[in-house]
Amino acid sequence: GLLEVMLMSRDRVVTKRQLVERLCAADREISINAIEVYMHRLRKKLEGEGVRIRTVPGIGYCLERPTETPDAVRHPQTALIPVYSDNKMEKSHQ
């Protein structure tokens, strides 16, 4: 999806046209306006996670490397999952 495309292109500008081409399903077209709406929603979901998606006016977007990258963004497939043992919450890769 959109986050995956932005992560693969981290620190590089991705044009809106490139996003449309990468996200377009074989059976339907995605509009530039839809990309803008999805980007807005993605930014809302990432608030407070240390990730910034910068708009490059008239061109597209750039996911900028945060100064401290949360594990869930750096390795989304191995995000830390809380595990409870001995009445203490520990973090474990699962």
PDB file of N, CA, C and O in Angstrom:
ATOM      1  N   GLY A   1       0.793  -1.173   0.000  1.00  0.00           N
ATOM      2  CA  GLY A   1       0.000   0.000   0.000  1.00  0.00           C
ATOM      3  C   GLY A   1       0.860   1.271   0.000  1.00  0.00           C
ATOM      4  O   GLY A   1       2.053   1.244  -0.301  1.00  0.00           O
ATOM      5  N   LEU A   2       0.234   2.326   0.333  1.00  0.00           N
ATOM      6  CA  LEU A   2       0.857   3.646   0.306  1.00  0.00           C
ATOM      7  C   LEU A   2       2.070   3.727   1.238  1.00  0.00           C
ATOM      8  O   LEU A   2       3.121   4.232   0.844  1.00  0.00           O
ATOM      9  N   LEU A   3       1.927   3.238   2.458  1.00  0.00           N
ATOM     10  CA  LEU A   3       3.049   3.278   3.405  1.00  0.00           C
ATOM     11  C   LEU A   3       4.231   2.474   2.875  1.00  0.00           C
ATOM     12  O   LEU A   3       5.377   2.909   2.992  1.00  0.00           O
ATOM     13  N   GLU A   4       3.968   1.322   2.302  1.00  0.00           N
ATOM     14  CA  GLU A   4       5.037   0.486   1.762  1.00  0.00           C
ATOM     15  C   GLU A   4       5.803   1.225   0.655  1.00  0.00           C
ATOM     16  O   GLU A   4       7.033   1.194   0.626  1.00  0.00           O
ATOM     17  N   VAL A   5       5.086   1.880  -0.241  1.00  0.00           N
ATOM     18  CA  VAL A   5       5.730   2.637  -1.319  1.00  0.00           C
ATOM     19  C   VAL A   5       6.591   3.752  -0.740  1.00  0.00           C
ATOM     20  O   VAL A   5       7.717   3.971  -1.189  1.00  0.00           O
ATOM     21  N   MET A   6       6.058   4.458   0.260  1.00  0.00           N
ATOM     22  CA  MET A   6       6.801   5.567   0.852  1.00  0.00           C
ATOM     23  C   MET A   6       8.041   5.055   1.600  1.00  0.00           C
ATOM     24  O   MET A   6       9.093   5.693   1.551  1.00  0.00           O
ATOM     25  N   LEU A   7       7.930   3.919   2.286  1.00  0.00           N
ATOM     26  CA  LEU A   7       9.082   3.356   3.002  1.00  0.00           C
ATOM     27  C   LEU A   7      10.172   2.914   2.030  1.00  0.00           C
ATOM     28  O   LEU A   7      11.358   3.095   2.303  1.00  0.00           O
ATOM     29  N   MET A   8       9.778   2.338   0.906  1.00  0.00           N
ATOM     30  CA  MET A   8      10.762   1.886  -0.077  1.00  0.00           C
ATOM     31  C   MET A   8      11.461   3.073  -0.744  1.00  0.00           C
ATOM     32  O   MET A   8      12.561   2.930  -1.277  1.00  0.00           O
ATOM     33  N   SER A   9      10.824   4.236  -0.712  1.00  0.00           N
ATOM     34  CA  SER A   9      11.381   5.429  -1.348  1.00  0.00           C
ATOM     35  C   SER A   9      11.831   6.454  -0.317  1.00  0.00           C
ATOM     36  O   SER A   9      11.922   7.643  -0.624  1.00  0.00           O
ATOM     37  N   ARG A  10      12.111   6.010   0.889  1.00  0.00           N
ATOM     38  CA  ARG A  10      12.453   6.915   1.985  1.00  0.00           C
ATOM     39  C   ARG A  10      13.548   7.892   1.579  1.00  0.00           C
ATOM     40  O   ARG A  10      14.530   7.525   0.934  1.00  0.00           O
ATOM     41  N   ASP A  11      13.351   9.143   1.973  1.00  0.00           N
ATOM     42  CA  ASP A  11      14.288  10.241   1.698  1.00  0.00           C
ATOM     43  C   ASP A  11      14.374  10.617   0.222  1.00  0.00           C
ATOM     44  O   ASP A  11      15.275  11.356  -0.177  1.00  0.00           O
ATOM     45  N   ARG A  12      13.452  10.119  -0.587  1.00  0.00           N
ATOM     46  CA  ARG A  12      13.384  10.499  -2.003  1.00  0.00           C
ATOM     47  C   ARG A  12      11.965  10.968  -2.310  1.00  0.00           C
ATOM     48  O   ARG A  12      10.999  10.463  -1.738  1.00  0.00           O
ATOM     49  N   VAL A  13      11.850  11.923  -3.205  1.00  0.00           N
ATOM     50  CA  VAL A  13      10.538  12.428  -3.587  1.00  0.00           C
ATOM     51  C   VAL A  13       9.842  11.410  -4.481  1.00  0.00           C
ATOM     52  O   VAL A  13      10.425  10.901  -5.438  1.00  0.00           O
ATOM     53  N   VAL A  14       8.579  11.120  -4.153  1.00  0.00           N
ATOM     54  CA  VAL A  14       7.741  10.245  -4.965  1.00  0.00           C
ATOM     55  C   VAL A  14       6.644  11.131  -5.543  1.00  0.00           C
ATOM     56  O   VAL A  14       5.907  11.780  -4.801  1.00  0.00           O
ATOM     57  N   THR A  15       6.540  11.156  -6.864  1.00  0.00           N
ATOM     58  CA  THR A  15       5.528  12.010  -7.485  1.00  0.00           C
ATOM     59  C   THR A  15       4.143  11.398  -7.298  1.00  0.00           C
ATOM     60  O   THR A  15       3.997  10.196  -7.076  1.00  0.00           O
ATOM     61  N   LYS A  16       3.152  12.242  -7.393  1.00  0.00           N
ATOM     62  CA  LYS A  16       1.774  11.754  -7.276  1.00  0.00           C
ATOM     63  C   LYS A  16       1.472  10.771  -8.402  1.00  0.00           C
ATOM     64  O   LYS A  16       0.773   9.781  -8.188  1.00  0.00           O
ATOM     65  N   ARG A  17       1.996  11.036  -9.605  1.00  0.00           N
ATOM     66  CA  ARG A  17       1.788  10.132 -10.743  1.00  0.00           C
ATOM     67  C   ARG A  17       2.413   8.769 -10.450  1.00  0.00           C
ATOM     68  O   ARG A  17       1.813   7.741 -10.765  1.00  0.00           O
ATOM     69  N   GLN A  18       3.610   8.742  -9.851  1.00  0.00           N
ATOM     70  CA  GLN A  18       4.247   7.465  -9.503  1.00  0.00           C
ATOM     71  C   GLN A  18       3.394   6.697  -8.494  1.00  0.00           C
ATOM     72  O   GLN A  18       3.257   5.477  -8.590  1.00  0.00           O
ATOM     73  N   LEU A  19       2.824   7.414  -7.529  1.00  0.00           N
ATOM     74  CA  LEU A  19       1.962   6.757  -6.542  1.00  0.00           C
ATOM     75  C   LEU A  19       0.735   6.161  -7.212  1.00  0.00           C
ATOM     76  O   LEU A  19       0.338   5.037  -6.906  1.00  0.00           O
ATOM     77  N   VAL A  20       0.129   6.922  -8.134  1.00  0.00           N
ATOM     78  CA  VAL A  20      -1.039   6.406  -8.858  1.00  0.00           C
ATOM     79  C   VAL A  20      -0.661   5.135  -9.606  1.00  0.00           C
ATOM     80  O   VAL A  20      -1.392   4.147  -9.554  1.00  0.00           O
ATOM     81  N   GLU A  21       0.477   5.149 -10.305  1.00  0.00           N
ATOM     82  CA  GLU A  21       0.906   3.983 -11.080  1.00  0.00           C
ATOM     83  C   GLU A  21       1.191   2.775 -10.192  1.00  0.00           C
ATOM     84  O   GLU A  21       0.842   1.651 -10.551  1.00  0.00           O
ATOM     85  N   ARG A  22       1.815   2.993  -9.051  1.00  0.00           N
ATOM     86  CA  ARG A  22       2.172   1.876  -8.164  1.00  0.00           C
ATOM     87  C   ARG A  22       0.975   1.319  -7.404  1.00  0.00           C
ATOM     88  O   ARG A  22       0.948   0.137  -7.061  1.00  0.00           O
ATOM     89  N   LEU A  23      -0.020   2.172  -7.139  1.00  0.00           N
ATOM     90  CA  LEU A  23      -1.158   1.734  -6.331  1.00  0.00           C
ATOM     91  C   LEU A  23      -2.379   1.362  -7.153  1.00  0.00           C
ATOM     92  O   LEU A  23      -3.359   0.852  -6.610  1.00  0.00           O
ATOM     93  N   CYS A  24      -2.333   1.607  -8.435  1.00  0.00           N
ATOM     94  CA  CYS A  24      -3.477   1.355  -9.306  1.00  0.00           C
ATOM     95  C   CYS A  24      -3.709  -0.146  -9.444  1.00  0.00           C
ATOM     96  O   CYS A  24      -2.802  -0.902  -9.793  1.00  0.00           O
ATOM     97  N   ALA A  25      -4.927  -0.554  -9.166  1.00  0.00           N
ATOM     98  CA  ALA A  25      -5.299  -1.957  -9.344  1.00  0.00           C
ATOM     99  C   ALA A  25      -5.629  -2.178 -10.823  1.00  0.00           C
ATOM    100  O   ALA A  25      -5.992  -1.242 -11.536  1.00  0.00           O
ATOM    101  N   ALA A  26      -5.502  -3.399 -11.261  1.00  0.00           N
ATOM    102  CA  ALA A  26      -5.746  -3.718 -12.669  1.00  0.00           C
ATOM    103  C   ALA A  26      -7.170  -3.377 -13.098  1.00  0.00           C
ATOM    104  O   ALA A  26      -7.414  -3.061 -14.262  1.00  0.00           O
ATOM    105  N   ASP A  27      -8.098  -3.440 -12.165  1.00  0.00           N
ATOM    106  CA  ASP A  27      -9.504  -3.242 -12.515  1.00  0.00           C
ATOM    107  C   ASP A  27     -10.037  -1.846 -12.224  1.00  0.00           C
ATOM    108  O   ASP A  27     -11.194  -1.559 -12.532  1.00  0.00           O
ATOM    109  N   ARG A  28      -9.215  -0.961 -11.633  1.00  0.00           N
ATOM    110  CA  ARG A  28      -9.713   0.392 -11.369  1.00  0.00           C
ATOM    111  C   ARG A  28      -8.572   1.395 -11.282  1.00  0.00           C
ATOM    112  O   ARG A  28      -7.444   1.056 -10.923  1.00  0.00           O
ATOM    113  N   GLU A  29      -8.895   2.623 -11.617  1.00  0.00           N
ATOM    114  CA  GLU A  29      -7.944   3.729 -11.612  1.00  0.00           C
ATOM    115  C   GLU A  29      -8.029   4.462 -10.273  1.00  0.00           C
ATOM    116  O   GLU A  29      -9.109   4.573  -9.693  1.00  0.00           O
ATOM    117  N   ILE A  30      -6.907   4.953  -9.789  1.00  0.00           N
ATOM    118  CA  ILE A  30      -6.872   5.768  -8.570  1.00  0.00           C
ATOM    119  C   ILE A  30      -6.536   7.187  -9.002  1.00  0.00           C
ATOM    120  O   ILE A  30      -5.585   7.402  -9.754  1.00  0.00           O
ATOM    121  N   SER A  31      -7.311   8.149  -8.532  1.00  0.00           N
ATOM    122  CA  SER A  31      -7.097   9.536  -8.940  1.00  0.00           C
ATOM    123  C   SER A  31      -6.049  10.217  -8.056  1.00  0.00           C
ATOM    124  O   SER A  31      -5.734   9.755  -6.959  1.00  0.00           O
ATOM    125  N   ILE A  32      -5.526  11.324  -8.569  1.00  0.00           N
ATOM    126  CA  ILE A  32      -4.589  12.144  -7.798  1.00  0.00           C
ATOM    127  C   ILE A  32      -5.269  12.621  -6.521  1.00  0.00           C
ATOM    128  O   ILE A  32      -4.645  12.658  -5.461  1.00  0.00           O
ATOM    129  N   ASN A  33      -6.536  12.982  -6.617  1.00  0.00           N
ATOM    130  CA  ASN A  33      -7.280  13.443  -5.437  1.00  0.00           C
ATOM    131  C   ASN A  33      -7.358  12.339  -4.383  1.00  0.00           C
ATOM    132  O   ASN A  33      -7.233  12.612  -3.189  1.00  0.00           O
ATOM    133  N   ALA A  34      -7.561  11.108  -4.813  1.00  0.00           N
ATOM    134  CA  ALA A  34      -7.610   9.979  -3.866  1.00  0.00           C
ATOM    135  C   ALA A  34      -6.257   9.814  -3.177  1.00  0.00           C
ATOM    136  O   ALA A  34      -6.207   9.528  -1.981  1.00  0.00           O
ATOM    137  N   ILE A  35      -5.160   9.990  -3.914  1.00  0.00           N
ATOM    138  CA  ILE A  35      -3.824   9.903  -3.320  1.00  0.00           C
ATOM    139  C   ILE A  35      -3.674  10.953  -2.224  1.00  0.00           C
ATOM    140  O   ILE A  35      -3.143  10.661  -1.153  1.00  0.00           O
ATOM    141  N   GLU A  36      -4.140  12.172  -2.487  1.00  0.00           N
ATOM    142  CA  GLU A  36      -4.058  13.248  -1.489  1.00  0.00           C
ATOM    143  C   GLU A  36      -4.851  12.896  -0.238  1.00  0.00           C
ATOM    144  O   GLU A  36      -4.396  13.156   0.876  1.00  0.00           O
ATOM    145  N   VAL A  37      -6.024  12.312  -0.407  1.00  0.00           N
ATOM    146  CA  VAL A  37      -6.853  11.906   0.738  1.00  0.00           C
ATOM    147  C   VAL A  37      -6.163  10.789   1.517  1.00  0.00           C
ATOM    148  O   VAL A  37      -6.106  10.838   2.746  1.00  0.00           O
ATOM    149  N   TYR A  38      -5.641   9.784   0.816  1.00  0.00           N
ATOM    150  CA  TYR A  38      -4.956   8.671   1.485  1.00  0.00           C
ATOM    151  C   TYR A  38      -3.721   9.159   2.232  1.00  0.00           C
ATOM    152  O   TYR A  38      -3.422   8.681   3.327  1.00  0.00           O
ATOM    153  N   MET A  39      -3.003  10.116   1.635  1.00  0.00           N
ATOM    154  CA  MET A  39      -1.804  10.653   2.282  1.00  0.00           C
ATOM    155  C   MET A  39      -2.190  11.387   3.567  1.00  0.00           C
ATOM    156  O   MET A  39      -1.501  11.274   4.581  1.00  0.00           O
ATOM    157  N   HIS A  40      -3.280  12.129   3.523  1.00  0.00           N
ATOM    158  CA  HIS A  40      -3.757  12.826   4.723  1.00  0.00           C
ATOM    159  C   HIS A  40      -4.074  11.817   5.828  1.00  0.00           C
ATOM    160  O   HIS A  40      -3.700  12.018   6.984  1.00  0.00           O
ATOM    161  N   ARG A  41      -4.759  10.740   5.471  1.00  0.00           N
ATOM    162  CA  ARG A  41      -5.113   9.705   6.454  1.00  0.00           C
ATOM    163  C   ARG A  41      -3.872   9.009   7.004  1.00  0.00           C
ATOM    164  O   ARG A  41      -3.795   8.712   8.196  1.00  0.00           O
ATOM    165  N   LEU A  42      -2.900   8.750   6.127  1.00  0.00           N
ATOM    166  CA  LEU A  42      -1.662   8.107   6.568  1.00  0.00           C
ATOM    167  C   LEU A  42      -0.909   9.001   7.544  1.00  0.00           C
ATOM    168  O   LEU A  42      -0.382   8.524   8.548  1.00  0.00           O
ATOM    169  N   ARG A  43      -0.859  10.285   7.252  1.00  0.00           N
ATOM    170  CA  ARG A  43      -0.193  11.224   8.174  1.00  0.00           C
ATOM    171  C   ARG A  43      -0.863  11.206   9.537  1.00  0.00           C
ATOM    172  O   ARG A  43      -0.180  11.228  10.561  1.00  0.00           O
ATOM    173  N   LYS A  44      -2.186  11.167   9.565  1.00  0.00           N
ATOM    174  CA  LYS A  44      -2.924  11.125  10.840  1.00  0.00           C
ATOM    175  C   LYS A  44      -2.557   9.870  11.621  1.00  0.00           C
ATOM    176  O   LYS A  44      -2.359   9.928  12.835  1.00  0.00           O
ATOM    177  N   LYS A  45      -2.464   8.737  10.932  1.00  0.00           N
ATOM    178  CA  LYS A  45      -2.126   7.478  11.600  1.00  0.00           C
ATOM    179  C   LYS A  45      -0.699   7.481  12.140  1.00  0.00           C
ATOM    180  O   LYS A  45      -0.410   6.832  13.146  1.00  0.00           O
ATOM    181  N   LEU A  46       0.192   8.211  11.472  1.00  0.00           N
ATOM    182  CA  LEU A  46       1.600   8.225  11.867  1.00  0.00           C
ATOM    183  C   LEU A  46       1.942   9.330  12.852  1.00  0.00           C
ATOM    184  O   LEU A  46       3.087   9.431  13.292  1.00  0.00           O
ATOM    185  N   GLU A  47       0.956  10.170  13.208  1.00  0.00           N
ATOM    186  CA  GLU A  47       1.223  11.256  14.165  1.00  0.00           C
ATOM    187  C   GLU A  47       1.807  10.690  15.452  1.00  0.00           C
ATOM    188  O   GLU A  47       1.321   9.687  15.974  1.00  0.00           O
ATOM    189  N   GLY A  48       2.842  11.332  15.955  1.00  0.00           N
ATOM    190  CA  GLY A  48       3.456  10.911  17.207  1.00  0.00           C
ATOM    191  C   GLY A  48       4.412   9.738  17.067  1.00  0.00           C
ATOM    192  O   GLY A  48       4.977   9.285  18.063  1.00  0.00           O
ATOM    193  N   GLU A  49       4.603   9.237  15.852  1.00  0.00           N
ATOM    194  CA  GLU A  49       5.491   8.091  15.638  1.00  0.00           C
ATOM    195  C   GLU A  49       6.889   8.513  15.196  1.00  0.00           C
ATOM    196  O   GLU A  49       7.748   7.663  14.962  1.00  0.00           O
ATOM    197  N   GLY A  50       7.122   9.819  15.080  1.00  0.00           N
ATOM    198  CA  GLY A  50       8.433  10.298  14.672  1.00  0.00           C
ATOM    199  C   GLY A  50       8.678  10.226  13.180  1.00  0.00           C
ATOM    200  O   GLY A  50       9.818  10.355  12.734  1.00  0.00           O
ATOM    201  N   VAL A  51       7.616  10.019  12.393  1.00  0.00           N
ATOM    202  CA  VAL A  51       7.739   9.915  10.949  1.00  0.00           C
ATOM    203  C   VAL A  51       7.117  11.159  10.331  1.00  0.00           C
ATOM    204  O   VAL A  51       6.041  11.597  10.737  1.00  0.00           O
ATOM    205  N   ARG A  52       7.804  11.720   9.346  1.00  0.00           N
ATOM    206  CA  ARG A  52       7.288  12.919   8.693  1.00  0.00           C
ATOM    207  C   ARG A  52       7.194  12.682   7.197  1.00  0.00           C
ATOM    208  O   ARG A  52       8.171  12.296   6.555  1.00  0.00           O
ATOM    209  N   ILE A  53       6.012  12.914   6.651  1.00  0.00           N
ATOM    210  CA  ILE A  53       5.828  12.877   5.208  1.00  0.00           C
ATOM    211  C   ILE A  53       5.672  14.318   4.764  1.00  0.00           C
ATOM    212  O   ILE A  53       4.678  14.976   5.070  1.00  0.00           O
ATOM    213  N   ARG A  54       6.672  14.799   4.034  1.00  0.00           N
ATOM    214  CA  ARG A  54       6.695  16.193   3.596  1.00  0.00           C
ATOM    215  C   ARG A  54       6.074  16.299   2.212  1.00  0.00           C
ATOM    216  O   ARG A  54       6.352  15.486   1.330  1.00  0.00           O
ATOM    217  N   THR A  55       5.232  17.308   2.031  1.00  0.00           N
ATOM    218  CA  THR A  55       4.673  17.595   0.716  1.00  0.00           C
ATOM    219  C   THR A  55       5.676  18.426  -0.069  1.00  0.00           C
ATOM    220  O   THR A  55       6.198  19.421   0.434  1.00  0.00           O
ATOM    221  N   VAL A  56       5.937  18.018  -1.288  1.00  0.00           N
ATOM    222  CA  VAL A  56       6.772  18.788  -2.204  1.00  0.00           C
ATOM    223  C   VAL A  56       5.792  19.420  -3.187  1.00  0.00           C
ATOM    224  O   VAL A  56       5.327  18.752  -4.110  1.00  0.00           O
ATOM    225  N   PRO A  57       5.470  20.716  -2.998  1.00  0.00           N
ATOM    226  CA  PRO A  57       4.407  21.360  -3.779  1.00  0.00           C
ATOM    227  C   PRO A  57       4.565  21.179  -5.292  1.00  0.00           C
ATOM    228  O   PRO A  57       5.632  21.406  -5.862  1.00  0.00           O
ATOM    229  N   GLY A  58       3.466  20.763  -5.913  1.00  0.00           N
ATOM    230  CA  GLY A  58       3.434  20.575  -7.357  1.00  0.00           C
ATOM    231  C   GLY A  58       4.108  19.306  -7.847  1.00  0.00           C
ATOM    232  O   GLY A  58       4.123  19.037  -9.048  1.00  0.00           O
ATOM    233  N   ILE A  59       4.676  18.511  -6.918  1.00  0.00           N
ATOM    234  CA  ILE A  59       5.409  17.305  -7.338  1.00  0.00           C
ATOM    235  C   ILE A  59       4.867  16.052  -6.664  1.00  0.00           C
ATOM    236  O   ILE A  59       4.354  15.158  -7.338  1.00  0.00           O
ATOM    237  N   GLY A  60       4.976  15.979  -5.323  1.00  0.00           N
ATOM    238  CA  GLY A  60       4.553  14.768  -4.623  1.00  0.00           C
ATOM    239  C   GLY A  60       4.902  14.810  -3.159  1.00  0.00           C
ATOM    240  O   GLY A  60       4.660  15.811  -2.485  1.00  0.00           O
ATOM    241  N   TYR A  61       5.480  13.713  -2.654  1.00  0.00           N
ATOM    242  CA  TYR A  61       5.721  13.567  -1.224  1.00  0.00           C
ATOM    243  C   TYR A  61       7.087  12.932  -0.967  1.00  0.00           C
ATOM    244  O   TYR A  61       7.651  12.252  -1.824  1.00  0.00           O
ATOM    245  N   CYS A  62       7.594  13.175   0.230  1.00  0.00           N
ATOM    246  CA  CYS A  62       8.868  12.592   0.641  1.00  0.00           C
ATOM    247  C   CYS A  62       8.743  12.145   2.097  1.00  0.00           C
ATOM    248  O   CYS A  62       8.450  12.958   2.973  1.00  0.00           O
ATOM    249  N   LEU A  63       8.966  10.845   2.358  1.00  0.00           N
ATOM    250  CA  LEU A  63       8.998  10.342   3.723  1.00  0.00           C
ATOM    251  C   LEU A  63      10.408  10.586   4.221  1.00  0.00           C
ATOM    252  O   LEU A  63      11.371  10.013   3.712  1.00  0.00           O
ATOM    253  N   GLU A  64      10.515  11.442   5.222  1.00  0.00           N
ATOM    254  CA  GLU A  64      11.831  11.820   5.724  1.00  0.00           C
ATOM    255  C   GLU A  64      12.228  10.949   6.898  1.00  0.00           C
ATOM    256  O   GLU A  64      11.413  10.593   7.749  1.00  0.00           O
ATOM    257  N   ARG A  65      13.487  10.624   6.913  1.00  0.00           N
ATOM    258  CA  ARG A  65      14.039   9.798   7.982  1.00  0.00           C
ATOM    259  C   ARG A  65      13.966  10.565   9.300  1.00  0.00           C
ATOM    260  O   ARG A  65      14.512  11.663   9.405  1.00  0.00           O
ATOM    261  N   PRO A  66      13.307  10.008  10.292  1.00  0.00           N
ATOM    262  CA  PRO A  66      13.261  10.678  11.595  1.00  0.00           C
ATOM    263  C   PRO A  66      14.622  10.577  12.276  1.00  0.00           C
ATOM    264  O   PRO A  66      15.442   9.724  11.936  1.00  0.00           O
ATOM    265  N   THR A  67      14.842  11.453  13.231  1.00  0.00           N
ATOM    266  CA  THR A  67      16.101  11.405  13.967  1.00  0.00           C
ATOM    267  C   THR A  67      16.208  10.110  14.757  1.00  0.00           C
ATOM    268  O   THR A  67      17.296   9.547  14.874  1.00  0.00           O
ATOM    269  N   GLU A  68      15.101   9.635  15.297  1.00  0.00           N
ATOM    270  CA  GLU A  68      15.049   8.355  15.996  1.00  0.00           C
ATOM    271  C   GLU A  68      13.913   7.551  15.398  1.00  0.00           C
ATOM    272  O   GLU A  68      12.750   7.920  15.561  1.00  0.00           O
ATOM    273  N   THR A  69      14.217   6.460  14.711  1.00  0.00           N
ATOM    274  CA  THR A  69      13.212   5.674  14.011  1.00  0.00           C
ATOM    275  C   THR A  69      12.583   4.644  14.945  1.00  0.00           C
ATOM    276  O   THR A  69      13.291   3.802  15.498  1.00  0.00           O
ATOM    277  N   PRO A  70      11.250   4.698  15.131  1.00  0.00           N
ATOM    278  CA  PRO A  70      10.587   3.674  15.945  1.00  0.00           C
ATOM    279  C   PRO A  70      10.731   2.308  15.282  1.00  0.00           C
ATOM    280  O   PRO A  70      10.762   2.221  14.054  1.00  0.00           O
ATOM    281  N   ASP A  71      10.818   1.249  16.070  1.00  0.00           N
ATOM    282  CA  ASP A  71      10.972  -0.105  15.543  1.00  0.00           C
ATOM    283  C   ASP A  71       9.872  -0.479  14.570  1.00  0.00           C
ATOM    284  O   ASP A  71      10.133  -1.165  13.582  1.00  0.00           O
ATOM    285  N   ALA A  72       8.644  -0.045  14.828  1.00  0.00           N
ATOM    286  CA  ALA A  72       7.521  -0.409  13.970  1.00  0.00           C
ATOM    287  C   ALA A  72       7.684   0.154  12.566  1.00  0.00           C
ATOM    288  O   ALA A  72       7.180  -0.435  11.610  1.00  0.00           O
ATOM    289  N   VAL A  73       8.375   1.276  12.419  1.00  0.00           N
ATOM    290  CA  VAL A  73       8.596   1.850  11.095  1.00  0.00           C
ATOM    291  C   VAL A  73       9.832   1.229  10.463  1.00  0.00           C
ATOM    292  O   VAL A  73       9.833   0.934   9.268  1.00  0.00           O
ATOM    293  N   ARG A  74      10.873   1.029  11.240  1.00  0.00           N
ATOM    294  CA  ARG A  74      12.126   0.474  10.734  1.00  0.00           C
ATOM    295  C   ARG A  74      11.935  -0.965  10.283  1.00  0.00           C
ATOM    296  O   ARG A  74      12.438  -1.351   9.228  1.00  0.00           O
ATOM    297  N   HIS A  75      11.223  -1.759  11.057  1.00  0.00           N
ATOM    298  CA  HIS A  75      10.992  -3.167  10.759  1.00  0.00           C
ATOM    299  C   HIS A  75       9.518  -3.484  11.006  1.00  0.00           C
ATOM    300  O   HIS A  75       9.187  -4.102  12.018  1.00  0.00           O
ATOM    301  N   PRO A  76       8.618  -3.068  10.092  1.00  0.00           N
ATOM    302  CA  PRO A  76       7.186  -3.248  10.354  1.00  0.00           C
ATOM    303  C   PRO A  76       6.770  -4.702  10.539  1.00  0.00           C
ATOM    304  O   PRO A  76       5.808  -4.973  11.258  1.00  0.00           O
ATOM    305  N   GLN A  77       7.473  -5.648   9.908  1.00  0.00           N
ATOM    306  CA  GLN A  77       7.103  -7.053  10.047  1.00  0.00           C
ATOM    307  C   GLN A  77       7.518  -7.644  11.390  1.00  0.00           C
ATOM    308  O   GLN A  77       7.044  -8.716  11.764  1.00  0.00           O
ATOM    309  N   THR A  78       8.408  -6.949  12.127  1.00  0.00           N
ATOM    310  CA  THR A  78       8.854  -7.461  13.427  1.00  0.00           C
ATOM    311  C   THR A  78       8.617  -6.432  14.529  1.00  0.00           C
ATOM    312  O   THR A  78       9.423  -6.293  15.449  1.00  0.00           O
ATOM    313  N   ALA A  79       7.509  -5.720  14.425  1.00  0.00           N
ATOM    314  CA  ALA A  79       7.195  -4.712  15.439  1.00  0.00           C
ATOM    315  C   ALA A  79       7.110  -5.363  16.814  1.00  0.00           C
ATOM    316  O   ALA A  79       6.711  -6.521  16.937  1.00  0.00           O
ATOM    317  N   LEU A  80       7.477  -4.631  17.819  1.00  0.00           N
ATOM    318  CA  LEU A  80       7.454  -5.161  19.183  1.00  0.00           C
ATOM    319  C   LEU A  80       6.027  -5.374  19.653  1.00  0.00           C
ATOM    320  O   LEU A  80       5.165  -4.513  19.482  1.00  0.00           O
ATOM    321  N   ILE A  81       5.798  -6.512  20.235  1.00  0.00           N
ATOM    322  CA  ILE A  81       4.484  -6.870  20.755  1.00  0.00           C
ATOM    323  C   ILE A  81       4.608  -7.012  22.261  1.00  0.00           C
ATOM    324  O   ILE A  81       5.491  -7.721  22.743  1.00  0.00           O
ATOM    325  N   PRO A  82       3.726  -6.342  23.022  1.00  0.00           N
ATOM    326  CA  PRO A  82       3.823  -6.472  24.477  1.00  0.00           C
ATOM    327  C   PRO A  82       3.559  -7.914  24.929  1.00  0.00           C
ATOM    328  O   PRO A  82       2.624  -8.558  24.453  1.00  0.00           O
ATOM    329  N   VAL A  83       4.368  -8.399  25.825  1.00  0.00           N
ATOM    330  CA  VAL A  83       4.214  -9.739  26.395  1.00  0.00           C
ATOM    331  C   VAL A  83       4.209  -9.581  27.908  1.00  0.00           C
ATOM    332  O   VAL A  83       5.037  -8.860  28.463  1.00  0.00           O
ATOM    333  N   TYR A  84       3.284 -10.248  28.571  1.00  0.00           N
ATOM    334  CA  TYR A  84       3.169 -10.126  30.017  1.00  0.00           C
ATOM    335  C   TYR A  84       3.767 -11.358  30.688  1.00  0.00           C
ATOM    336  O   TYR A  84       3.409 -12.492  30.370  1.00  0.00           O
ATOM    337  N   SER A  85       4.682 -11.114  31.621  1.00  0.00           N
ATOM    338  CA  SER A  85       5.235 -12.209  32.411  1.00  0.00           C
ATOM    339  C   SER A  85       5.620 -11.659  33.777  1.00  0.00           C
ATOM    340  O   SER A  85       6.135 -10.545  33.873  1.00  0.00           O
ATOM    341  N   ASP A  86       5.380 -12.415  34.816  1.00  0.00           N
ATOM    342  CA  ASP A  86       5.695 -12.007  36.184  1.00  0.00           C
ATOM    343  C   ASP A  86       5.111 -10.632  36.526  1.00  0.00           C
ATOM    344  O   ASP A  86       5.755  -9.820  37.192  1.00  0.00           O
ATOM    345  N   ASN A  87       3.897 -10.388  36.066  1.00  0.00           N
ATOM    346  CA  ASN A  87       3.200  -9.126  36.311  1.00  0.00           C
ATOM    347  C   ASN A  87       3.935  -7.891  35.789  1.00  0.00           C
ATOM    348  O   ASN A  87       3.629  -6.768  36.190  1.00  0.00           O
ATOM    349  N   LYS A  88       4.892  -8.095  34.906  1.00  0.00           N
ATOM    350  CA  LYS A  88       5.595  -6.981  34.286  1.00  0.00           C
ATOM    351  C   LYS A  88       5.389  -7.071  32.781  1.00  0.00           C
ATOM    352  O   LYS A  88       5.347  -8.157  32.203  1.00  0.00           O
ATOM    353  N   MET A  89       5.263  -5.924  32.173  1.00  0.00           N
ATOM    354  CA  MET A  89       5.122  -5.922  30.727  1.00  0.00           C
ATOM    355  C   MET A  89       6.506  -5.839  30.097  1.00  0.00           C
ATOM    356  O   MET A  89       7.275  -4.919  30.374  1.00  0.00           O
ATOM    357  N   GLU A  90       6.809  -6.804  29.254  1.00  0.00           N
ATOM    358  CA  GLU A  90       8.076  -6.810  28.549  1.00  0.00           C
ATOM    359  C   GLU A  90       7.776  -6.685  27.068  1.00  0.00           C
ATOM    360  O   GLU A  90       6.646  -6.911  26.635  1.00  0.00           O
ATOM    361  N   LYS A  91       8.788  -6.323  26.293  1.00  0.00           N
ATOM    362  CA  LYS A  91       8.609  -6.259  24.858  1.00  0.00           C
ATOM    363  C   LYS A  91       9.363  -7.412  24.233  1.00  0.00           C
ATOM    364  O   LYS A  91      10.504  -7.704  24.592  1.00  0.00           O
ATOM    365  N   SER A  92       8.712  -8.048  23.310  1.00  0.00           N
ATOM    366  CA  SER A  92       9.312  -9.224  22.678  1.00  0.00           C
ATOM    367  C   SER A  92       8.991  -9.221  21.198  1.00  0.00           C
ATOM    368  O   SER A  92       7.908  -8.789  20.803  1.00  0.00           O
ATOM    369  N   HIS A  93       9.919  -9.698  20.365  1.00  0.00           N
ATOM    370  CA  HIS A  93       9.669  -9.883  18.942  1.00  0.00           C
ATOM    371  C   HIS A  93       8.920 -11.193  18.769  1.00  0.00           C
ATOM    372  O   HIS A  93       9.362 -12.241  19.240  1.00  0.00           O
ATOM    373  N   GLN A  94       7.799 -11.125  18.099  1.00  0.00           N
ATOM    374  CA  GLN A  94       7.047 -12.359  17.846  1.00  0.00           C
ATOM    375  C   GLN A  94       6.591 -12.397  16.425  1.00  0.00           C
ATOM    376  O   GLN A  94       5.940 -13.356  16.011  1.00  0.00           O
TER     377      GLN A  94
END
